[in-house]
């Protein structure tokens, strides 16, 4: 196909999303899978709605499609759930463009799909070095962001959001007040340049949500409270309650460095916050310093007490696989979690447990001799772990998810 041909017609854009059940079909079910399945089941009454085909609404689709809808382009959503879906049929070659977001887990499938459909144009973005990876595929154009997409497609760019392809979907939509983070944690790849969204752009996100079915909204801000516009959440809460009688509040993610301030925690309640995901990672001062976390054990304890008094649901974020963890440090973290999940306190709503991923460009990646699969969040063991590390990880993995299931059962 001549990649310029589609620009002489009103292009039809097809957003392609891989079904997560397809992507992870070869992974054996683990205790973690059992835990998260139970979490979605037990918390559904509170508004934890998870679509079957993906874990969360793909933001890249909603933001690109917002621009397309504004300029009266047609679009559709294509879910790829089996290898047979790689072959695109029934589309006009000269009027159709396929769009993908590339990740490590799906990049080969994107390449395979493009090779099978060499007459069509594929536009790909995402979080990998796409120019290098897809450079040998003639019908793939790799673009870094939405602005570049609009420039190449000759569509005027403005920040827009549209959920027209997800109308009626039961989900937890995401709202972004800011991007970036001021902290410099060694394993984090989030940009350090903190940027606030304007009131107009926040309103556009809220207005777009009207076609969705939801009770909770997730704040996409990496560290909620760093930008001053977090105070606008009160107005957002009032607006959402005005047109959604089922709306019940926000889920935020933030740090113990913020929540050590009791006034901040009590203020969250007045903003409509329902659930606080708080970065703990590990209950060990030495490791927290090693990985440049903005808190210590004392702050963690202060934060837990403040959030409890403010009557907010608490979800500690825990990392598995940090270099330097031992059987003792893992037991400290388990002890902390058991203390706050005890029948007497019941302070922990649920757990978020992540496998350490070593992302290119982070301080951690520059320190360790990471393998090609060490950025895979699904893999517990990393190439640089010793046998003792793996034994300790296996112990903690088993114990923390057993505890998580027990918390959900209470």
C-alpha positions in Angstrom: 0.0 0.0 0.0 1.1 3.6 -0.6 1.0 5.1 2.8 -0.1 8.4 1.4 -3.2 7.1 -0.3 -5.4 7.1 2.8 -4.8 10.9 3.2 -6.7 11.6 0.0 -9.9 10.1 1.5 -11.7 10.5 4.8 -9.8 7.9 6.7 -11.5 5.3 8.9 -9.4 4.5 12.0 -9.4 1.1 13.6 -8.1 0.9 17.2 -6.7 -2.6 17.9 -6.5 -3.9 21.4 -5.2 -7.3 22.4 -7.4 -9.2 24.8 -5.5 -9.7 28.0 -6.7 -13.3 28.2 -5.0 -13.9 24.8 -1.8 -12.2 25.8 -1.4 -14.1 29.1 -2.9 -17.4 27.9 0.4 -19.3 28.3 1.0 -18.2 31.9 0.0 -20.8 34.5 -2.5 -19.7 37.1 -0.8 -18.6 40.3 -1.8 -17.6 43.8 -1.6 -14.0 42.6 -4.3 -14.7 39.9 -6.5 -16.3 42.5 -6.1 -13.3 44.8 -6.9 -10.7 42.2 -9.8 -12.6 40.8 -11.2 -12.7 44.4 -10.4 -9.0 44.8 -12.5 -8.0 41.8 -15.3 -10.3 42.9 -15.5 -9.2 46.5 -15.0 -5.5 45.8 -17.5 -5.4 42.8 -20.2 -4.2 45.1 -18.0 -1.1 45.9 -17.6 -0.3 42.3 -14.5 -2.3 41.3 -15.7 -3.1 37.8 -13.3 -4.8 35.5 -13.9 -5.3 31.8 -13.4 -8.9 30.6 -11.0 -8.0 27.7 -8.6 -5.6 29.4 -7.6 -4.6 32.9 -8.4 -0.9 32.4 -9.7 1.4 29.8 -6.9 2.1 27.3 -6.3 5.8 27.7 -4.4 6.1 24.4 -7.5 5.1 22.5 -9.8 7.6 24.3 -7.4 10.6 23.8 -6.7 9.9 20.1 -10.4 9.1 19.4 -11.4 12.4 21.1 -9.5 14.3 18.4 -10.9 12.1 15.7 -14.5 12.6 16.9 -14.1 16.3 17.1 -13.0 16.4 13.4 -15.8 13.9 12.4 -13.6 10.9 11.6 -15.1 7.5 11.9 -13.5 4.9 14.2 -14.0 1.4 15.6 -12.5 -0.8 18.3 -11.2 -4.2 17.2 -10.4 -6.7 20.0 -7.8 -9.3 19.0 -8.5 -12.5 21.0 -6.9 -15.2 18.8 -4.3 -15.6 16.1 -7.1 -15.8 13.5 -7.9 -12.1 14.2 -4.4 -11.1 12.9 -5.9 -11.1 9.4 -7.8 -7.9 8.7 -10.7 -8.5 6.3 -13.6 -6.3 5.0 -11.7 -3.1 5.2 -11.0 -0.6 2.3 -7.2 -0.7 1.8 -7.2 3.0 0.7 -9.4 4.4 3.5 -8.4 2.3 6.6 -5.6 2.8 9.1 -5.0 0.4 12.0 -3.6 1.8 15.3 -1.8 -0.2 18.0 0.0 0.6 21.3 3.1 -1.4 21.6 4.3 -3.1 24.8 7.0 -5.8 25.3 4.3 -8.4 25.6 2.4 -7.6 22.4 5.1 -6.1 20.1 5.8 -9.3 18.2 2.1 -9.8 17.6 1.9 -6.3 16.2 4.7 -7.1 13.8 3.1 -10.4 12.8 -0.2 -8.7 12.2 1.4 -6.0 10.0 3.3 -8.6 8.0 0.1 -10.6 7.3 -1.7 -7.4 6.2 1.1 -5.8 4.2 -1.3 -3.8 2.1 -2.6 -1.8 5.1 -1.0 1.0 7.0 -0.3 0.4 10.7 0.4 3.3 13.0 2.1 2.2 16.3 3.0 4.1 19.5 3.8 2.9 22.9 6.5 2.4 25.5 9.3 0.6 23.6 11.9 1.8 21.1 9.5 1.3 18.2 11.7 2.9 15.6 14.3 0.3 16.1 12.0 -2.6 16.7 9.6 -2.0 13.8 12.0 -0.3 11.4 12.2 -3.3 9.1 8.4 -3.4 8.5 7.5 -1.2 5.6 3.8 -0.7 6.4 4.4 0.4 10.1 4.8 4.0 11.0 6.0 4.5 14.6 4.9 7.7 16.2 5.9 9.0 19.7 2.8 10.7 20.8 -0.7 12.0 19.9 0.8 15.3 18.7 3.0 13.5 16.2 0.0 11.4 15.1 -2.0 14.5 14.4 0.9 16.2 12.6 1.4 13.3 10.3 -2.3 12.7 9.7 -2.8 16.4 9.1 -5.5 16.7 11.9 -5.5 19.8 14.1 -4.4 18.8 17.6 -6.1 19.7 20.8 -6.5 17.7 24.0 -9.7 15.8 23.7 -11.3 12.6 25.3 -14.0 10.3 23.9 -15.4 7.1 25.2 -17.8 6.6 22.2 -16.2 3.2 21.5 -16.8 2.1 25.1 -20.4 3.3 25.6 -22.2 1.6 28.4 -19.1 -0.2 29.7 -18.9 -1.0 33.4 -15.5 0.1 34.4 -13.3 2.4 36.6 -12.5 5.4 34.3 -9.3 7.3 34.9 -9.1 11.0 35.5 -5.8 12.9 35.1 -5.1 16.1 37.0 -1.3 16.0 36.5 1.5 14.0 35.0 5.0 13.4 36.3 6.4 13.1 39.8 8.9 15.1 41.8 10.4 12.0 43.5 13.4 10.1 42.1 12.8 6.5 43.1 15.4 4.3 41.5 13.1 1.9 39.8 10.5 4.4 38.5 10.3 5.5 34.8 7.8 8.3 35.4 9.0 11.7 34.0 10.2 14.1 36.7 8.7 17.2 35.0 5.4 17.8 36.9 2.7 19.2 34.6 -0.8 20.3 35.6 -3.9 19.8 33.4 -6.0 22.9 32.9 -9.5 23.2 34.3 -10.9 22.9 30.8 -9.0 19.7 30.1 -10.2 18.2 33.4 -13.7 19.1 32.5 -13.3 17.4 29.1 -12.4 14.2 30.8 -15.4 14.4 33.1 -17.8 15.2 30.4 -16.6 12.3 28.3 -17.4 9.8 31.1 -21.1 10.4 30.9 -21.5 7.4 28.5 -19.8 5.0 30.9 -21.2 2.9 33.8 -19.2 3.5 36.9 -19.2 4.1 40.7 -15.5 4.9 41.2 -13.0 7.1 39.3 -9.3 6.4 39.5 -7.0 9.4 39.8 -4.2 8.8 37.2 -1.8 11.2 39.0 1.4 9.3 40.0 1.6 11.0 43.4 -1.7 12.7 44.2 -1.3 16.0 46.0 2.0 17.2 44.4 0.2 19.6 42.1 -1.9 22.4 43.6 -4.8 21.6 41.3 -5.6 18.5 43.3 -7.9 20.8 45.3 -10.1 21.0 42.2 -11.2 17.5 42.9 -14.0 18.9 45.2 -15.7 20.5 42.3 -15.2 17.4 40.2 -16.8 15.3 42.9 -19.8 17.7 43.0 -20.2 17.6 39.2 -20.0 13.8 39.0 -22.6 13.4 41.8 -24.8 15.8 39.9 -25.2 13.6 36.8 -24.3 10.1 38.1 -26.4 9.0 41.1 -24.2 5.9 41.5 -20.9 7.8 41.8 -19.3 6.9 45.1 -15.8 8.5 45.1 -12.2 8.5 43.9 -9.3 6.1 44.2 -5.9 7.9 44.5 -2.3 6.8 44.7 0.1 8.8 46.9 3.0 8.5 49.3 3.5 8.2 53.0 5.5 11.4 52.7 2.2 13.1 51.9 -0.1 11.2 54.3 2.1 11.8 57.3 0.3 15.1 57.4 -3.0 14.5 59.2 -4.6 17.6 57.8 -3.9 16.3 54.2 -5.6 13.0 55.0 -8.7 14.6 56.6 -8.8 16.9 53.6 -9.0 13.9 51.2 -12.3 12.9 52.6 -13.8 16.3 51.8 -12.5 16.0 48.2 -14.5 12.8 47.7 -11.6 10.4 48.0 -12.8 6.9 49.0 -9.7 4.7 48.6 -6.0 5.5 49.1 -3.3 3.4 47.5 -0.2 4.2 49.5 3.3 3.4 48.4 5.0 1.3 51.0 7.1 -1.1 48.8 9.0 -2.6 51.7 9.0 -2.1 55.5 12.7 -1.5 55.9 14.5 1.8 56.3 17.7 0.6 54.7 16.0 -0.5 51.5 13.8 2.5 51.4 17.0 4.7 51.5 18.7 2.5 48.9 15.9 2.9 46.4 15.4 6.7 47.1 11.9 6.4 48.4 10.6 9.6 49.9 9.5 8.0 53.2 10.7 5.8 56.1 9.1 3.4 58.5 8.0 6.2 60.9 6.2 8.0 58.1 4.5 4.8 57.0 3.1 4.3 60.5 2.0 7.9 60.8 0.3 7.7 57.5 -1.6 4.5 58.3 -2.8 6.0 61.6 -3.9 9.2 59.8 -5.7 7.4 57.1 -7.5 5.2 59.6 -8.7 8.2 61.6 -9.9 9.8 58.4 -11.9 6.6 57.7 -10.4 6.1 54.3 -10.0 2.7 52.7 -6.3 1.8 52.6 -4.4 -0.3 50.0 -0.7 -0.6 50.6 1.5 -1.0 47.5 4.1 -3.7 48.0 7.1 -4.6 45.7 8.5 -8.1 45.3 12.1 -8.7 44.2 14.0 -5.6 45.4 17.7 -6.2 45.5 18.7 -6.5 49.1 15.6 -8.1 50.4 16.2 -11.1 52.8 14.0 -13.5 54.6 14.1 -11.1 57.5 13.1 -8.0 55.6 10.3 -9.8 54.0 9.1 -10.9 57.4 9.1 -7.3 58.6 6.9 -6.3 55.7 4.5 -9.2 56.4 4.5 -8.3 60.1 3.5 -4.7 59.2 0.7 -5.9 56.9 -0.6 -8.4 59.5 -0.6 -5.7 62.2 -2.9 -3.4 60.2 -5.1 -6.2 58.9 -5.7 -7.7 62.3 -9.3 -8.3 63.3 -8.9 -5.5 65.9 -7.9 -2.9 63.3 -9.1 -4.0 59.9 -7.3 -1.0 58.4 -6.3 -2.6 55.1 -9.0 -2.7 52.4 -6.9 -4.9 50.1 -3.3 -5.2 48.8 -1.5 -4.2 45.6 1.5 -6.5 45.1 3.8 -5.9 42.2 6.9 -7.6 40.8 9.9 -5.4 40.4 10.4 -4.4 36.8 13.7 -3.0 35.6 12.8 -0.3 33.0 15.4 1.0 30.6 16.7 4.5 31.5 16.0 4.2 35.3 18.7 4.5 37.9 18.2 0.9 38.8 18.7 -0.3 35.2 22.0 1.6 35.2 23.1 -0.3 38.3 22.3 -3.9 37.5 23.2 -6.1 34.6 19.5 -6.6 33.7 18.4 -9.2 31.2 16.0 -8.7 28.3 13.0 -10.1 30.3 13.7 -8.2 33.6 11.2 -5.4 32.5 8.4 -8.0 32.5 6.1 -7.3 35.4 4.6 -10.7 35.2 7.9 -12.5 36.0 8.8 -12.7 39.7 12.3 -13.8 39.3 14.9 -11.6 37.6 18.1 -12.7 35.9 20.3 -11.1 38.6 18.6 -12.8 41.5 20.6 -15.4 43.4 19.2 -18.8 44.5 18.8 -17.4 48.0 16.9 -14.4 46.5 14.5 -16.7 44.7 13.9 -18.8 47.8 13.0 -15.7 49.8 10.8 -14.4 47.0 8.9 -17.7 46.8 8.3 -17.5 50.6 7.1 -13.9 50.5 5.0 -14.4 47.4 3.1 -17.3 49.0 2.7 -15.6 52.3 1.6 -12.1 51.1 -1.1 -13.5 48.7 -2.4 -15.8 51.4 -2.7 -12.8 53.7 -4.3 -10.8 50.9 -7.0 -13.6 50.4 -7.5 -13.6 54.2 -8.0 -9.9 54.2 -10.7 -10.2 51.5 -12.4 -12.9 53.4 -12.9 -10.8 56.5 
